[in-house]
Amino acid sequence: MTCLLRLEQITHRFGKVLALNELNLAVPEGEIYGFLGRNGAGKTTTLRLLMGLSPPDAGRIELFGEQVKSVPVRLKQKIGFVPQEPHFYPWMKARQLGRFVGEFYPTWDAEEFERLLRRLDIPTDRKASAMSGGTRTKLSLALAFASRPPLLLLDEPTTGLDPVARREFNDQLIELQREQGTTVMFSSHLVGEVEQVAQRVGIIQAGSTRFEGTVRSLRAQVRRIAGLAQPFEQPGWERVRGDVYRADAAAWEGASLPPGAAVEELGLEDIFLAFARTDELRAA
């Protein structure tokens, strides 16, 4: 498995606040990677580091097979970015924005940008200030894909969109990713959205990676043990929260559970909630 980006033991602080705590993740080439975490978990900070907006205090960043401390411009030009809240010059229309953004990318494809404007139904006679939030988000996606980047980073781009617009955006993202083969890292706190879009997920909690792998492997490793009179303790098993535990899939098959206990499979949302609420468990 070739990884287009890799973070190892990344630590980052804002003053006394520990935003990232020895974070590890790896994004395979050609896949959509769902970066899942609560608001404030460290998702945006991670993407800022990958965009070169600030360097980590400690740890190792690898992009396109190259280890970097601070992301140079030549690598930034290979990364597309869709922010949570797109900000455009309000007086510019879509084609003006395309010409402006295209100056920063040697790989800019003006014909592809025109195709994307039609494909995503983006009006070309309307100023950015007159566009709806959903239209601005789609325009941001078109601008990102038109540079034909090997890597696309999205920071909760569907926040604030209604369910119909959110589904439409995600469907278009999947189709465009398949057409261009772009590697996508997609941050969100919306579990259903990540489940719909991503082949692989990383769960971040309090600045640390709690899980990384396919959705299938996550469900195979994390399950609930119902009917426990007391916490289940066995080597190689991790209590995530309450009666939710994590172990290798093979360990679940051969588990010796206490009398009256039973294993229950969980959906992605229940698994995410168990990881995301571990602060409460640790403080107890």
N, C-alpha and C positions, 0 to 999 in steps of 0.2 A: 504494500500500500504506500503510494507516494503522497506525501503531505505537502501542500502548498504553503502552509504556515504552521508554525509550532511555537508555543510558549512554554518555557520551563522555569519553574520556581520564581515566577514574577511577583515581586513585591513593590507596592507603590503607596505612598502616603500623601495626604493633603494636610500639612501641618502635623498635628497629633493624631489625625484620623487615619487608620489603616484601611485603605480602600481595596487593595489586593494583597492577599496573604499567601505567598508561595503558590500562585495559580499555575496550573498545567493544563494545556489543551493542544490538540493536533487536528487540523482540518484536512481531510483527504482531498486530493485533486479530483475535480469533476463532480463533486457531491454538493448537496445543500445541507449545511450544518446548522441545526437549530440551537442557539445559545439561550438557554432558558434560566430565568431567575427572577426573583421579586424585584420590584422597584428599589433601587439603592443597593442591590447585591454586588454591583461592580461591573455590569455589562458595558455601560457607556464608557467607563474608564478604560476597560480593556480595548474597546474599539478606538479610542483616542490614542492609545499607545501604538496600535497597529497603523494608524494614519500618520504617525510621526508628530502628533500635536504636543506630546510630552514624552520624555524618556522614562523608563522604569527606574526605581531606586536600586533594584537588584534583580538578577535573573537573566535569562537568555531569550532573545527573539530571533526566530529564523523565518525569513520570507523568501520564497522562490529558491530555496536551497542555500540561501546566503545568511550568515549570522550577522546581525546588525545591532548596534546599541541605539542609534537614532536613525529613523527611516529616511534615506536620501531621496532627493527629488526624482531620480531615475526609477526608483521603485514605486514611489507614490503615483507616478504616471501609469503604472500597471494595475492600479487599484481603482475601482469604481466605488462610489459611496452614496448611499441614500440615507439621509438623516431622518430623525424622528419628526422634525418640523422643518421642511424645506424653506430656505430663505432665498428669494430671488430679488433682483432689482425690480421694483414694482412697476416701472414704466416699460420694461422690456416685454416683448411678445415671445412666443415659443422659438421662432426661427432666430430672432436676435440673441436669445439665450444660448441657442445651439452654436452660433458663430462665436460667441464670447467664450463659452466653455471649451469649444474645439481648439482654441488657440493654445490650451495648456496640455493637450494630448497629441503626441506624434502619430498615434494610431487612430485618430478621430476619423469616423466614416460618415460623411455628410449624407450619402445616399441611404445608409442604414438609419440615420436619425429621421430622415423624411419618412421612411417606411414605418418607423416606430410611432411617429406622430399620427399616421393614418391608422395603424394597428391598434393603438391605445385610445383612439378617438379624442385626440387633444386638439382643441381649437387653435388655429394659428392667427386669428384676427382679434384675439383678446389679450389684454395686458395681464401680467402675472397677478397684479393686485385685484383683478376682477375674476380670477379663477377660484373655484371651490377648493376646499382642502384636498378632496380626493383627486381632483384634476392636477393640482400642484404635485401631489405624491406620484401620480403617473408620469408627469413631466420629469420629475427627478429620476424616475426609473429609466425613462428614455434617454436622458442625458448620460446616465451611468452606463447603459449598455451600448450606446453609440460609439464609445471609445474602445469598444471590444476588449475590455480588460480581462486578464486571466483570473482576477480575483475581485469579487464584489462584496462589500460590507454594507449591511443594512441595520440601522439602529432603531428598532421598534417603529418601522415606517408606517404601520397601520394604526398607530395610536390616534384616537380621535375620529377614525372613520366609522361609518355605520356598518352593520353586518354585511349588507349587500356589497358595498364598496370594498370592504375588507376581503371578502371572498373573491371578488373580481380581480383585485390586485394580486392576491396569492396565486390564482389560476394563471394570470399573465406572467408572473414571475417564474412559475414552473415551466411554462411553455418556452419562454425566452431562454431560460437556463438550458433546456434541452436542445434548443436550436444552436446556441453558441458554445455549449460545453463549459460555460463559466463556472468556476468554483464559487460558492456563495456561503457566507457566514451571516446568519439571520438572527438577530437578538429579539427576544420577546418575553413577556410575562404571561402571554395567552397560550395556555397549554394546547387547546384545540387547534390553534393556528400552527404551532410547531409540528403537531402530529400530522396535520394536513400537508405541510410543505417539505419537512426534512426527512432525509434518509438516516441521519445520525444526529444525536443530541449530546450536548454538554450541559450539565446542571451546575450552576454556580450559586453558592450561598455564603454570605458574609465574606466575599472576596476570595473564596477557595473553591476549587473544583470538587464537587461531591460525586459526580458520575460522568462518564464519557463512554459512548458506544452507540450501537443501533437501538432503535426503539424496541425491537424484538429482544435483544439481549438484556435491556433494562427490565422488561417485564419478566424475563426468565430468572433474574437475580433478586428482584425485590418483590416480596409477597407479605401477606398478613398471616400471622398465626393466631387464629381465634381460639378462645377458650382457655387461655393461659391463666393460671392462678398466681404466677410470679414470673418475672422476666426469664427468658430462655437464654441460657449461657452455654456456649459450646465453642471450641477453638475454630477460627475461620469464619465465625458469624458476627455480623455487626447489627446492633440494634439501632435502626434509623430514628424511629420515634414510636412510643407507645408499643403496640403489638405488631409494628411493621419492621421486618428484618431484611438484611441483605446477605446473600451467600452465593457461591457458584451454583449454576443450574444443577450440576451433578450432586451437590450437597443436599439440595432440596429433595432430590429423588430418593436419597438414602437416609433422610433425616429420621432420628429416633426422637419422636415428640412425646411429651408427657401425656398420660391418659386424659382423654377428653379434648385434647387440642387438635385443631384441623387447619390445613393450609388453604388460603384463599388467594387467588390471583387478583391483581389490581389493575385498574386502568391507569393511563399515563397521568391523569390529573391527580388521582389519589397518591401516586408515587411522588409526584412533584411536591404536593402539599406536605408529605412526610419529610422530605428533604428540606423544604423551604422553612419549616417551622422548628428545626432542630435547635435553634437558639433557646427556645422555651424549655426543651428537654434538658439541655446542658445546664441551664440556670436553676433547674429544679433540684 
